[in-house]
Amino acid sequence: MRLKSFSILFLALALALGFYHPAYARKKLVRSHAAPSAPYGAWVKPKLRADRHALLLMLGGMQYADSVAYTLTYNAGPVAQGIQSSHNPEDGNTQKELVFGTCSGNDCVYHGNLNDMKLEVAITLKSGKTVIWRYVINP
């Protein structure tokens, strides 16, 4: 009985002194399914993989593109490394996984001490315009 009255007294005192603030439910966040930024129709969205051993490169709006080329450069300690490739837009929207290291089958050896990472994606649109996105990535 004594504990119950102490609890009620403590709660009343906390309310009176303003230590207690009621929690209000946060407004539901509605996520858009639109492209990250697609002023030209085609878009690019790079994102580090959860284990930070690879870069996930999402390519969308490929129906507006004629060609896609990308280059990732970085330093693994004192050694310069890089990945250069392309994507055929006729294959549609896709996600590429650019691994920071070398893989043979399911066995990968990852590079360490990564720095100075830069990604450049060039998309030539069906209109003839070439759009280039450049990113600096912090691994």
N, CA, C and O atoms as CSV, one atom per row, in Angstrom:
chain,resi,resn,atom,element,x,y,z
A,1,MET,N,N,0.827,-1.186,0.000
A,1,MET,CA,C,0.000,0.000,0.000
A,1,MET,C,C,0.876,1.256,0.000
A,1,MET,O,O,0.567,2.240,-0.671
A,2,ARG,N,N,1.937,1.207,0.739
A,2,ARG,CA,C,2.842,2.332,0.844
A,2,ARG,C,C,3.514,2.607,-0.512
A,2,ARG,O,O,3.674,3.763,-0.903
A,3,LEU,N,N,3.911,1.528,-1.232
A,3,LEU,CA,C,4.546,1.657,-2.539
A,3,LEU,C,C,3.582,2.254,-3.558
A,3,LEU,O,O,3.974,3.072,-4.390
A,4,LYS,N,N,2.333,1.845,-3.487
A,4,LYS,CA,C,1.320,2.346,-4.419
A,4,LYS,C,C,1.106,3.844,-4.215
A,4,LYS,O,O,1.043,4.594,-5.189
A,5,SER,N,N,0.995,4.282,-2.982
A,5,SER,CA,C,0.783,5.705,-2.724
A,5,SER,C,C,2.028,6.511,-3.097
A,5,SER,O,O,1.909,7.645,-3.562
A,6,PHE,N,N,3.217,5.942,-2.901
A,6,PHE,CA,C,4.447,6.618,-3.300
A,6,PHE,C,C,4.490,6.774,-4.822
A,6,PHE,O,O,4.881,7.830,-5.319
A,7,SER,N,N,4.096,5.747,-5.560
A,7,SER,CA,C,4.087,5.800,-7.024
A,7,SER,C,C,3.134,6.875,-7.519
A,7,SER,O,O,3.474,7.636,-8.425
A,8,ILE,N,N,1.966,6.943,-6.945
A,8,ILE,CA,C,0.983,7.949,-7.355
A,8,ILE,C,C,1.491,9.341,-7.029
A,8,ILE,O,O,1.339,10.255,-7.839
A,9,LEU,N,N,2.092,9.521,-5.857
A,9,LEU,CA,C,2.645,10.805,-5.463
A,9,LEU,C,C,3.776,11.221,-6.409
A,9,LEU,O,O,3.852,12.383,-6.810
A,10,PHE,N,N,4.656,10.273,-6.766
A,10,PHE,CA,C,5.757,10.566,-7.675
A,10,PHE,C,C,5.230,10.974,-9.052
A,10,PHE,O,O,5.732,11.931,-9.643
A,11,LEU,N,N,4.237,10.269,-9.565
A,11,LEU,CA,C,3.659,10.596,-10.863
A,11,LEU,C,C,2.996,11.974,-10.835
A,11,LEU,O,O,3.150,12.752,-11.777
A,12,ALA,N,N,2.273,12.277,-9.783
A,12,ALA,CA,C,1.630,13.583,-9.670
A,12,ALA,C,C,2.676,14.698,-9.607
A,12,ALA,O,O,2.505,15.748,-10.227
A,13,LEU,N,N,3.749,14.474,-8.865
A,13,LEU,CA,C,4.810,15.461,-8.758
A,13,LEU,C,C,5.512,15.655,-10.103
A,13,LEU,O,O,5.824,16.785,-10.479
A,14,ALA,N,N,5.763,14.559,-10.833
A,14,ALA,CA,C,6.411,14.647,-12.146
A,14,ALA,C,C,5.532,15.423,-13.125
A,14,ALA,O,O,6.039,16.211,-13.924
A,15,LEU,N,N,4.234,15.205,-13.068
A,15,LEU,CA,C,3.315,15.951,-13.934
A,15,LEU,C,C,3.307,17.424,-13.574
A,15,LEU,O,O,3.318,18.284,-14.455
A,16,ALA,N,N,3.287,17.715,-12.289
A,16,ALA,CA,C,3.223,19.101,-11.834
A,16,ALA,C,C,4.491,19.874,-12.195
A,16,ALA,O,O,4.415,21.055,-12.535
A,17,LEU,N,N,5.638,19.233,-12.127
A,17,LEU,CA,C,6.899,19.911,-12.402
A,17,LEU,C,C,7.268,19.903,-13.884
A,17,LEU,O,O,8.253,20.526,-14.281
A,18,GLY,N,N,6.507,19.225,-14.680
A,18,GLY,CA,C,6.744,19.240,-16.117
A,18,GLY,C,C,7.783,18.241,-16.596
A,18,GLY,O,O,8.278,18.363,-17.716
A,19,PHE,N,N,8.127,17.251,-15.769
A,19,PHE,CA,C,9.096,16.236,-16.207
A,19,PHE,C,C,8.476,15.246,-17.182
A,19,PHE,O,O,9.180,14.579,-17.941
A,20,TYR,N,N,7.197,15.161,-17.153
A,20,TYR,CA,C,6.506,14.184,-17.981
A,20,TYR,C,C,5.921,14.894,-19.189
A,20,TYR,O,O,5.165,15.855,-19.047
A,21,HIS,N,N,6.263,14.432,-20.346
A,21,HIS,CA,C,5.701,14.963,-21.578
A,21,HIS,C,C,4.953,13.842,-22.271
A,21,HIS,O,O,5.525,12.779,-22.511
A,22,PRO,N,N,3.703,14.052,-22.592
A,22,PRO,CA,C,2.953,12.978,-23.245
A,22,PRO,C,C,3.543,12.674,-24.619
A,22,PRO,O,O,4.027,13.572,-25.308
A,23,ALA,N,N,3.500,11.424,-25.005
A,23,ALA,CA,C,4.021,11.005,-26.308
A,23,ALA,C,C,2.896,11.072,-27.330
A,23,ALA,O,O,1.824,10.503,-27.124
A,24,TYR,N,N,3.136,11.746,-28.393
A,24,TYR,CA,C,2.164,11.826,-29.468
A,24,TYR,C,C,2.625,10.915,-30.598
A,24,TYR,O,O,3.818,10.829,-30.889
A,25,ALA,N,N,1.698,10.254,-31.214
A,25,ALA,CA,C,2.042,9.366,-32.319
A,25,ALA,C,C,2.549,10.190,-33.488
A,25,ALA,O,O,1.988,11.232,-33.828
A,26,ARG,N,N,3.608,9.709,-34.086
A,26,ARG,CA,C,4.164,10.388,-35.240
A,26,ARG,C,C,3.281,10.157,-36.451
A,26,ARG,O,O,2.713,9.078,-36.623
A,27,LYS,N,N,3.175,11.139,-37.260
A,27,LYS,CA,C,2.397,11.030,-38.479
A,27,LYS,C,C,3.006,9.952,-39.366
A,27,LYS,O,O,4.228,9.867,-39.485
A,28,LYS,N,N,2.178,9.138,-39.980
A,28,LYS,CA,C,2.664,8.061,-40.819
A,28,LYS,C,C,3.444,8.637,-41.992
A,28,LYS,O,O,2.988,9.555,-42.673
A,29,LEU,N,N,4.637,8.072,-42.212
A,29,LEU,CA,C,5.492,8.519,-43.289
A,29,LEU,C,C,5.112,7.755,-44.552
A,29,LEU,O,O,5.188,6.527,-44.593
A,30,VAL,N,N,4.711,8.479,-45.563
A,30,VAL,CA,C,4.326,7.863,-46.826
A,30,VAL,C,C,5.513,7.962,-47.765
A,30,VAL,O,O,5.973,9.058,-48.088
A,31,ARG,N,N,5.998,6.829,-48.194
A,31,ARG,CA,C,7.150,6.799,-49.095
A,31,ARG,C,C,6.668,6.775,-50.530
A,31,ARG,O,O,5.750,6.040,-50.892
A,32,SER,N,N,7.304,7.584,-51.319
A,32,SER,CA,C,6.970,7.663,-52.738
A,32,SER,C,C,7.705,6.566,-53.488
A,32,SER,O,O,8.840,6.232,-53.146
A,33,HIS,N,N,7.082,6.014,-54.484
A,33,HIS,CA,C,7.725,4.998,-55.305
A,33,HIS,C,C,8.277,5.607,-56.585
A,33,HIS,O,O,8.613,4.891,-57.528
A,34,ALA,N,N,8.366,6.914,-56.615
A,34,ALA,CA,C,8.911,7.606,-57.790
A,34,ALA,C,C,10.424,7.449,-57.816
A,34,ALA,O,O,11.040,7.070,-56.819
A,35,ALA,N,N,11.000,7.739,-58.946
A,35,ALA,CA,C,12.449,7.667,-59.109
A,35,ALA,C,C,13.124,8.680,-58.189
A,35,ALA,O,O,12.549,9.737,-57.929
A,36,PRO,N,N,14.337,8.389,-57.683
A,36,PRO,CA,C,15.033,9.297,-56.785
A,36,PRO,C,C,15.159,10.711,-57.326
A,36,PRO,O,O,14.887,11.661,-56.592
A,37,SER,N,N,15.545,10.884,-58.537
A,37,SER,CA,C,15.507,12.181,-59.197
A,37,SER,C,C,15.633,11.887,-60.681
A,37,SER,O,O,16.685,11.450,-61.149
A,38,ALA,N,N,14.584,12.123,-61.400
A,38,ALA,CA,C,14.550,11.702,-62.791
A,38,ALA,C,C,14.131,12.836,-63.718
A,38,ALA,O,O,13.098,12.735,-64.380
A,39,PRO,N,N,14.915,13.916,-63.780
A,39,PRO,CA,C,14.520,14.997,-64.677
A,39,PRO,C,C,14.627,14.601,-66.148
A,39,PRO,O,O,14.001,15.223,-67.007
A,40,TYR,N,N,15.420,13.566,-66.439
A,40,TYR,CA,C,15.603,13.131,-67.824
A,40,TYR,C,C,14.945,11.780,-68.079
A,40,TYR,O,O,15.095,11.220,-69.164
A,41,GLY,N,N,14.229,11.257,-67.114
A,41,GLY,CA,C,13.606,9.953,-67.255
A,41,GLY,C,C,14.482,8.864,-66.672
A,41,GLY,O,O,14.011,8.081,-65.847
A,42,ALA,N,N,15.730,8.787,-67.069
A,42,ALA,CA,C,16.660,7.792,-66.534
A,42,ALA,C,C,17.214,8.292,-65.206
A,42,ALA,O,O,17.365,9.497,-65.009
A,43,TRP,N,N,17.517,7.375,-64.300
A,43,TRP,CA,C,18.042,7.773,-63.002
A,43,TRP,C,C,19.044,6.749,-62.469
A,43,TRP,O,O,19.089,5.600,-62.909
A,44,VAL,N,N,19.840,7.208,-61.510
A,44,VAL,CA,C,20.892,6.412,-60.877
A,44,VAL,C,C,20.781,6.605,-59.372
A,44,VAL,O,O,20.554,7.718,-58.898
A,45,LYS,N,N,20.942,5.508,-58.612
A,45,LYS,CA,C,20.946,5.625,-57.155
A,45,LYS,C,C,22.002,4.684,-56.583
A,45,LYS,O,O,21.766,3.478,-56.516
A,46,PRO,N,N,23.167,5.203,-56.164
A,46,PRO,CA,C,24.179,4.357,-55.534
A,46,PRO,C,C,23.921,4.228,-54.029
A,46,PRO,O,O,23.427,5.156,-53.389
A,47,LYS,N,N,24.266,3.062,-53.483
A,47,LYS,CA,C,24.063,2.816,-52.059
A,47,LYS,C,C,25.067,1.763,-51.610
A,47,LYS,O,O,25.254,0.758,-52.296
A,48,LEU,N,N,25.713,1.977,-50.475
A,48,LEU,CA,C,26.648,0.986,-49.954
A,48,LEU,C,C,25.887,-0.228,-49.451
A,48,LEU,O,O,24.832,-0.094,-48.832
A,49,ARG,N,N,26.423,-1.416,-49.718
A,49,ARG,CA,C,25.832,-2.642,-49.196
A,49,ARG,C,C,25.970,-2.620,-47.676
A,49,ARG,O,O,26.861,-1.952,-47.152
A,50,ALA,N,N,25.115,-3.331,-46.967
A,50,ALA,CA,C,25.087,-3.292,-45.503
A,50,ALA,C,C,26.439,-3.625,-44.876
A,50,ALA,O,O,26.807,-3.024,-43.867
A,51,ASP,N,N,27.184,-4.566,-45.449
A,51,ASP,CA,C,28.484,-4.915,-44.884
A,51,ASP,C,C,29.602,-3.995,-45.363
A,51,ASP,O,O,30.753,-4.155,-44.957
A,52,ARG,N,N,29.273,-3.036,-46.219
A,52,ARG,CA,C,30.185,-2.013,-46.734
A,52,ARG,C,C,31.345,-2.597,-47.556
A,52,ARG,O,O,32.401,-1.972,-47.661
A,53,HIS,N,N,31.157,-3.771,-48.129
A,53,HIS,CA,C,32.160,-4.388,-48.994
A,53,HIS,C,C,31.797,-4.268,-50.465
A,53,HIS,O,O,32.501,-4.798,-51.325
A,54,ALA,N,N,30.693,-3.568,-50.763
A,54,ALA,CA,C,30.273,-3.415,-52.162
A,54,ALA,C,C,29.369,-2.192,-52.281
A,54,ALA,O,O,28.797,-1.715,-51.300
A,55,LEU,N,N,29.261,-1.705,-53.505
A,55,LEU,CA,C,28.373,-0.592,-53.816
A,55,LEU,C,C,27.236,-1.141,-54.671
A,55,LEU,O,O,27.478,-1.792,-55.687
A,56,LEU,N,N,26.005,-0.880,-54.263
A,56,LEU,CA,C,24.848,-1.277,-55.047
A,56,LEU,C,C,24.470,-0.099,-55.927
A,56,LEU,O,O,24.217,0.998,-55.430
A,57,LEU,N,N,24.432,-0.321,-57.215
A,57,LEU,CA,C,24.137,0.730,-58.176
A,57,LEU,C,C,22.800,0.415,-58.829
A,57,LEU,O,O,22.698,-0.511,-59.633
A,58,MET,N,N,21.778,1.188,-58.482
A,58,MET,CA,C,20.456,0.981,-59.048
A,58,MET,C,C,20.276,1.886,-60.260
A,58,MET,O,O,20.513,3.092,-60.183
A,59,LEU,N,N,19.863,1.309,-61.364
A,59,LEU,CA,C,19.650,2.039,-62.613
A,59,LEU,C,C,18.192,1.900,-62.999
A,59,LEU,O,O,17.662,0.791,-63.058
A,60,GLY,N,N,17.540,3.028,-63.263
A,60,GLY,CA,C,16.128,3.002,-63.627
A,60,GLY,C,C,15.831,3.937,-64.782
A,60,GLY,O,O,16.674,4.740,-65.182
A,61,GLY,N,N,14.631,3.824,-65.309
A,61,GLY,CA,C,14.224,4.643,-66.443
A,61,GLY,C,C,14.999,4.288,-67.698
A,61,GLY,O,O,15.269,5.151,-68.534
A,62,MET,N,N,15.355,3.021,-67.830
A,62,MET,CA,C,16.196,2.606,-68.954
A,62,MET,C,C,15.463,2.685,-70.297
A,62,MET,O,O,16.094,2.612,-71.352
A,63,GLN,N,N,14.149,2.832,-70.263
A,63,GLN,CA,C,13.415,2.980,-71.523
A,63,GLN,C,C,13.745,4.306,-72.210
A,63,GLN,O,O,13.453,4.474,-73.394
A,64,TYR,N,N,14.354,5.257,-71.474
A,64,TYR,CA,C,14.743,6.554,-72.034
A,64,TYR,C,C,16.209,6.583,-72.456
A,64,TYR,O,O,16.667,7.580,-73.013
A,65,ALA,N,N,16.954,5.502,-72.199
A,65,ALA,CA,C,18.401,5.506,-72.418
A,65,ALA,C,C,18.799,4.699,-73.652
A,65,ALA,O,O,18.163,3.707,-74.007
A,66,ASP,N,N,19.875,5.159,-74.292
A,66,ASP,CA,C,20.495,4.419,-75.400
A,66,ASP,C,C,21.702,3.630,-74.912
A,66,ASP,O,O,21.943,2.513,-75.371
A,67,SER,N,N,22.467,4.209,-73.978
A,67,SER,CA,C,23.635,3.510,-73.447
A,67,SER,C,C,23.928,3.987,-72.024
A,67,SER,O,O,23.605,5.113,-71.643
A,68,VAL,N,N,24.548,3.099,-71.257
A,68,VAL,CA,C,24.920,3.405,-69.871
A,68,VAL,C,C,26.348,2.899,-69.650
A,68,VAL,O,O,26.656,1.746,-69.953
A,69,ALA,N,N,27.201,3.752,-69.129
A,69,ALA,CA,C,28.574,3.371,-68.778
A,69,ALA,C,C,28.874,3.915,-67.387
A,69,ALA,O,O,28.445,5.015,-67.039
A,70,TYR,N,N,29.612,3.140,-66.590
A,70,TYR,CA,C,29.941,3.604,-65.243
A,70,TYR,C,C,31.367,3.209,-64.889
A,70,TYR,O,O,31.896,2.198,-65.352
A,71,THR,N,N,31.973,4.053,-64.043
A,71,THR,CA,C,33.342,3.849,-63.580
A,71,THR,C,C,33.392,4.135,-62.082
A,71,THR,O,O,32.937,5.185,-61.627
A,72,LEU,N,N,33.944,3.200,-61.329
A,72,LEU,CA,C,34.157,3.372,-59.896
A,72,LEU,C,C,35.659,3.303,-59.656
A,72,LEU,O,O,36.303,2.320,-60.022
A,73,THR,N,N,36.221,4.342,-59.041
A,73,THR,CA,C,37.644,4.350,-58.705
A,73,THR,C,C,37.797,4.560,-57.208
A,73,THR,O,O,37.014,5.281,-56.589
A,74,TYR,N,N,38.813,3.923,-56.630
A,74,TYR,CA,C,39.103,4.088,-55.208
A,74,TYR,C,C,40.524,3.638,-54.943
A,74,TYR,O,O,41.157,3.004,-55.787
A,75,ASN,N,N,41.015,3.971,-53.768
A,75,ASN,CA,C,42.337,3.533,-53.330
A,75,ASN,C,C,42.164,2.527,-52.204
A,75,ASN,O,O,41.408,2.767,-51.263
A,76,ALA,N,N,42.857,1.414,-52.297
A,76,ALA,CA,C,42.898,0.414,-51.227
A,76,ALA,C,C,44.298,0.508,-50.642
A,76,ALA,O,O,45.229,-0.157,-51.094
A,77,GLY,N,N,44.421,1.353,-49.623
A,77,GLY,CA,C,45.756,1.673,-49.119
A,77,GLY,C,C,46.446,2.537,-50.156
A,77,GLY,O,O,45.865,3.521,-50.614
A,78,PRO,N,N,47.670,2.200,-50.540
A,78,PRO,CA,C,48.368,3.010,-51.538
A,78,PRO,C,C,48.087,2.573,-52.981
A,78,PRO,O,O,48.588,3.189,-53.921
A,79,VAL,N,N,47.283,1.509,-53.159
A,79,VAL,CA,C,47.065,0.941,-54.490
A,79,VAL,C,C,45.750,1.443,-55.086
A,79,VAL,O,O,44.693,1.336,-54.464
A,80,ALA,N,N,45.833,1.992,-56.299
A,80,ALA,CA,C,44.628,2.452,-56.998
A,80,ALA,C,C,43.873,1.248,-57.549
A,80,ALA,O,O,44.465,0.334,-58.123
A,81,GLN,N,N,42.546,1.266,-57.364
A,81,GLN,CA,C,41.684,0.183,-57.839
A,81,GLN,C,C,40.552,0.799,-58.644
A,81,GLN,O,O,40.309,2.003,-58.563
A,82,GLY,N,N,39.861,-0.025,-59.421
A,82,GLY,CA,C,38.743,0.512,-60.177
A,82,GLY,C,C,37.897,-0.557,-60.829
A,82,GLY,O,O,38.320,-1.699,-61.004
A,83,ILE,N,N,36.686,-0.154,-61.186
A,83,ILE,CA,C,35.733,-0.997,-61.898
A,83,ILE,C,C,35.155,-0.146,-63.010
A,83,ILE,O,O,34.700,0.972,-62.770
A,84,GLN,N,N,35.172,-0.672,-64.227
A,84,GLN,CA,C,34.591,0.046,-65.351
A,84,GLN,C,C,33.740,-0.940,-66.134
A,84,GLN,O,O,34.197,-2.029,-66.482
A,85,SER,N,N,32.489,-0.549,-66.409
A,85,SER,CA,C,31.601,-1.449,-67.134
A,85,SER,C,C,30.477,-0.647,-67.777
A,85,SER,O,O,30.464,0.583,-67.745
A,86,SER,N,N,29.535,-1.383,-68.363
A,86,SER,CA,C,28.383,-0.741,-69.000
A,86,SER,C,C,27.153,-1.615,-68.796
A,86,SER,O,O,27.251,-2.758,-68.349
A,87,HIS,N,N,26.010,-1.064,-69.126
A,87,HIS,CA,C,24.737,-1.772,-69.021
A,87,HIS,C,C,23.966,-1.547,-70.308
A,87,HIS,O,O,23.904,-0.427,-70.815
A,88,ASN,N,N,23.384,-2.604,-70.831
A,88,ASN,CA,C,22.549,-2.486,-72.017
A,88,ASN,C,C,21.142,-2.083,-71.577
A,88,ASN,O,O,20.473,-2.863,-70.899
A,89,PRO,N,N,20.672,-0.887,-71.943
A,89,PRO,CA,C,19.351,-0.427,-71.500
A,89,PRO,C,C,18.207,-1.332,-71.956
A,89,PRO,O,O,17.136,-1.325,-71.347
A,90,GLU,N,N,18.421,-2.108,-73.018
A,90,GLU,CA,C,17.369,-3.021,-73.480
A,90,GLU,C,C,17.101,-4.131,-72.466
A,90,GLU,O,O,16.048,-4.766,-72.507
A,91,ASP,N,N,18.052,-4.371,-71.553
A,91,ASP,CA,C,17.855,-5.360,-70.487
A,91,ASP,C,C,16.964,-4.822,-69.373
A,91,ASP,O,O,16.595,-5.574,-68.471
A,92,GLY,N,N,16.609,-3.538,-69.413
A,92,GLY,CA,C,15.686,-2.935,-68.449
A,92,GLY,C,C,16.369,-2.397,-67.206
A,92,GLY,O,O,17.596,-2.363,-67.107
A,93,ASN,N,N,15.540,-1.980,-66.263
A,93,ASN,CA,C,16.032,-1.452,-64.989
A,93,ASN,C,C,16.730,-2.572,-64.233
A,93,ASN,O,O,16.326,-3.732,-64.317
A,94,THR,N,N,17.774,-2.224,-63.496
A,94,THR,CA,C,18.552,-3.263,-62.828
A,94,THR,C,C,19.270,-2.718,-61.608
A,94,THR,O,O,19.253,-1.518,-61.332
A,95,GLN,N,N,19.899,-3.630,-60.887
A,95,GLN,CA,C,20.779,-3.266,-59.776
A,95,GLN,C,C,22.093,-3.996,-59.987
A,95,GLN,O,O,22.111,-5.220,-60.123
A,96,LYS,N,N,23.181,-3.261,-60.016
A,96,LYS,CA,C,24.523,-3.818,-60.178
A,96,LYS,C,C,25.201,-3.829,-58.811
A,96,LYS,O,O,24.986,-2.929,-57.999
A,97,GLU,N,N,26.011,-4.840,-58.562
A,97,GLU,CA,C,26.759,-4.924,-57.316
A,97,GLU,C,C,28.243,-4.806,-57.657
A,97,GLU,O,O,28.817,-5.691,-58.291
A,98,LEU,N,N,28.852,-3.705,-57.230
A,98,LEU,CA,C,30.267,-3.451,-57.503
A,98,LEU,C,C,31.052,-3.780,-56.236
A,98,LEU,O,O,31.035,-3.012,-55.275
A,99,VAL,N,N,31.736,-4.920,-56.236
A,99,VAL,CA,C,32.440,-5.428,-55.051
A,99,VAL,C,C,33.808,-4.771,-54.946
A,99,VAL,O,O,34.523,-4.638,-55.938
A,100,PHE,N,N,34.163,-4.361,-53.727
A,100,PHE,CA,C,35.469,-3.776,-53.454
A,100,PHE,C,C,36.446,-4.915,-53.150
A,100,PHE,O,O,36.771,-5.168,-51.990
A,101,GLY,N,N,36.902,-5.589,-54.180
A,101,GLY,CA,C,37.808,-6.716,-54.008
A,101,GLY,C,C,37.717,-7.623,-55.215
A,101,GLY,O,O,37.278,-7.210,-56.288
A,102,THR,N,N,38.143,-8.881,-55.027
A,102,THR,CA,C,38.075,-9.858,-56.109
A,102,THR,C,C,37.297,-11.070,-55.629
A,102,THR,O,O,37.386,-11.458,-54.464
A,103,CYS,N,N,36.529,-11.667,-56.541
A,103,CYS,CA,C,35.711,-12.827,-56.204
A,103,CYS,C,C,35.953,-13.949,-57.208
A,103,CYS,O,O,36.171,-13.704,-58.394
A,104,SER,N,N,35.910,-15.171,-56.714
A,104,SER,CA,C,35.971,-16.356,-57.541
A,104,SER,C,C,34.891,-17.293,-57.010
A,104,SER,O,O,35.032,-17.883,-55.939
A,105,GLY,N,N,33.810,-17.418,-57.780
A,105,GLY,CA,C,32.671,-18.174,-57.280
A,105,GLY,C,C,32.018,-17.410,-56.142
A,105,GLY,O,O,31.662,-16.241,-56.294
A,106,ASN,N,N,31.860,-18.074,-54.997
A,106,ASN,CA,C,31.278,-17.408,-53.822
A,106,ASN,C,C,32.338,-16.925,-52.840
A,106,ASN,O,O,32.006,-16.364,-51.796
A,107,ASP,N,N,33.612,-17.139,-53.165
A,107,ASP,CA,C,34.702,-16.718,-52.280
A,107,ASP,C,C,35.235,-15.365,-52.721
A,107,ASP,O,O,35.688,-15.201,-53.854
A,108,CYS,N,N,35.175,-14.395,-51.812
A,108,CYS,CA,C,35.649,-13.044,-52.126
A,108,CYS,C,C,36.755,-12.638,-51.164
A,108,CYS,O,O,36.726,-12.968,-49.978
A,109,VAL,N,N,37.723,-11.918,-51.699
A,109,VAL,CA,C,38.771,-11.295,-50.891
A,109,VAL,C,C,38.556,-9.796,-51.041
A,109,VAL,O,O,38.721,-9.240,-52.127
A,110,TYR,N,N,38.187,-9.145,-49.937
A,110,TYR,CA,C,37.830,-7.735,-49.977
A,110,TYR,C,C,39.040,-6.860,-49.725
A,110,TYR,O,O,39.928,-7.216,-48.950
A,111,HIS,N,N,39.071,-5.717,-50.382
A,111,HIS,CA,C,40.126,-4.737,-50.146
A,111,HIS,C,C,39.874,-4.041,-48.815
A,111,HIS,O,O,38.728,-3.892,-48.390
A,112,GLY,N,N,40.933,-3.625,-48.174
A,112,GLY,CA,C,40.825,-2.892,-46.909
A,112,GLY,C,C,41.370,-1.487,-47.066
A,112,GLY,O,O,41.971,-1.155,-48.088
A,113,ASN,N,N,41.162,-0.663,-46.054
A,113,ASN,CA,C,41.674,0.702,-46.016
A,113,ASN,C,C,41.262,1.494,-47.259
A,113,ASN,O,O,42.100,2.075,-47.948
A,114,LEU,N,N,39.948,1.505,-47.532
A,114,LEU,CA,C,39.417,2.180,-48.719
A,114,LEU,C,C,39.318,3.681,-48.491
A,114,LEU,O,O,38.921,4.136,-47.419
A,115,ASN,N,N,39.685,4.443,-49.520
A,115,ASN,CA,C,39.520,5.892,-49.455
A,115,ASN,C,C,39.457,6.461,-50.864
A,115,ASN,O,O,39.710,5.762,-51.845
A,116,ASP,N,N,39.120,7.731,-50.945
A,116,ASP,CA,C,39.068,8.469,-52.209
A,116,ASP,C,C,38.208,7.750,-53.258
A,116,ASP,O,O,38.630,7.572,-54.401
A,117,MET,N,N,36.992,7.339,-52.852
A,117,MET,CA,C,36.112,6.588,-53.739
A,117,MET,C,C,35.222,7.534,-54.543
A,117,MET,O,O,34.559,8.412,-53.990
A,118,LYS,N,N,35.224,7.332,-55.868
A,118,LYS,CA,C,34.432,8.172,-56.771
A,118,LYS,C,C,33.707,7.292,-57.781
A,118,LYS,O,O,34.265,6.327,-58.303
A,119,LEU,N,N,32.461,7.645,-58.043
A,119,LEU,CA,C,31.638,6.936,-59.023
A,119,LEU,C,C,31.196,7.928,-60.080
A,119,LEU,O,O,30.757,9.036,-59.768
A,120,GLU,N,N,31.316,7.519,-61.333
A,120,GLU,CA,C,30.822,8.343,-62.442
A,120,GLU,C,C,29.953,7.463,-63.332
A,120,GLU,O,O,30.386,6.410,-63.801
A,121,VAL,N,N,28.720,7.911,-63.555
A,121,VAL,CA,C,27.778,7.191,-64.413
A,121,VAL,C,C,27.382,8.120,-65.545
A,121,VAL,O,O,26.931,9.240,-65.309
A,122,ALA,N,N,27.553,7.648,-66.788
A,122,ALA,CA,C,27.184,8.427,-67.975
A,122,ALA,C,C,26.070,7.687,-68.713
A,122,ALA,O,O,26.227,6.529,-69.102
A,123,ILE,N,N,24.951,8.370,-68.898
A,123,ILE,CA,C,23.812,7.792,-69.617
A,123,ILE,C,C,23.550,8.653,-70.843
A,123,ILE,O,O,23.314,9.856,-70.737
A,124,THR,N,N,23.597,8.017,-72.003
A,124,THR,CA,C,23.224,8.699,-73.238
A,124,THR,C,C,21.748,8.410,-73.479
A,124,THR,O,O,21.341,7.255,-73.603
A,125,LEU,N,N,20.958,9.470,-73.542
A,125,LEU,CA,C,19.509,9.343,-73.704
A,125,LEU,C,C,19.141,9.170,-75.171
A,125,LEU,O,O,19.937,9.461,-76.064
A,126,LYS,N,N,17.935,8.697,-75.406
A,126,LYS,CA,C,17.447,8.525,-76.773
A,126,LYS,C,C,17.323,9.864,-77.489
A,126,LYS,O,O,17.320,9.911,-78.719
A,127,SER,N,N,17.219,10.953,-76.730
A,127,SER,CA,C,17.150,12.291,-77.317
A,127,SER,C,C,18.513,12.749,-77.834
A,127,SER,O,O,18.602,13.765,-78.522
A,128,GLY,N,N,19.587,12.000,-77.505
A,128,GLY,CA,C,20.934,12.362,-77.930
A,128,GLY,C,C,21.738,13.046,-76.839
A,128,GLY,O,O,22.958,13.160,-76.956
A,129,LYS,N,N,21.084,13.500,-75.788
A,129,LYS,CA,C,21.763,14.178,-74.681
A,129,LYS,C,C,22.478,13.149,-73.804
A,129,LYS,O,O,21.959,12.058,-73.570
A,130,THR,N,N,23.665,13.503,-73.322
A,130,THR,CA,C,24.397,12.656,-72.381
A,130,THR,C,C,24.350,13.299,-71.008
A,130,THR,O,O,24.699,14.468,-70.842
A,131,VAL,N,N,23.915,12.520,-70.024
A,131,VAL,CA,C,23.818,12.984,-68.642
A,131,VAL,C,C,24.876,12.245,-67.836
A,131,VAL,O,O,24.988,11.021,-67.914
A,132,ILE,N,N,25.651,12.999,-67.061
A,132,ILE,CA,C,26.717,12.401,-66.252
A,132,ILE,C,C,26.444,12.708,-64.781
A,132,ILE,O,O,26.251,13.861,-64.396
A,133,TRP,N,N,26.432,11.652,-63.973
A,133,TRP,CA,C,26.291,11.790,-62.525
A,133,TRP,C,C,27.630,11.433,-61.902
A,133,TRP,O,O,28.226,10.408,-62.236
A,134,ARG,N,N,28.105,12.291,-60.986
A,134,ARG,CA,C,29.362,12.037,-60.273
A,134,ARG,C,C,29.065,12.007,-58.770
A,134,ARG,O,O,28.363,12.869,-58.241
A,135,TYR,N,N,29.612,11.006,-58.109
A,135,TYR,CA,C,29.395,10.830,-56.675
A,135,TYR,C,C,30.738,10.627,-55.990
A,135,TYR,O,O,31.636,9.986,-56.537
A,136,VAL,N,N,30.867,11.180,-54.787
A,136,VAL,CA,C,31.984,10.882,-53.898
A,136,VAL,C,C,31.401,10.018,-52.791
A,136,VAL,O,O,30.443,10.415,-52.127
A,137,ILE,N,N,31.978,8.835,-52.591
A,137,ILE,CA,C,31.403,7.866,-51.671
A,137,ILE,C,C,32.350,7.688,-50.493
A,137,ILE,O,O,33.561,7.540,-50.661
A,138,ASN,N,N,31.765,7.706,-49.287
A,138,ASN,CA,C,32.549,7.509,-48.068
A,138,ASN,C,C,32.354,6.068,-47.609
A,138,ASN,O,O,31.313,5.742,-47.040
A,139,PRO,N,N,33.340,5.199,-47.846
A,139,PRO,CA,C,33.172,3.779,-47.497
A,139,PRO,C,C,33.243,3.538,-45.994
A,139,PRO,O,O,33.120,2.399,-45.544
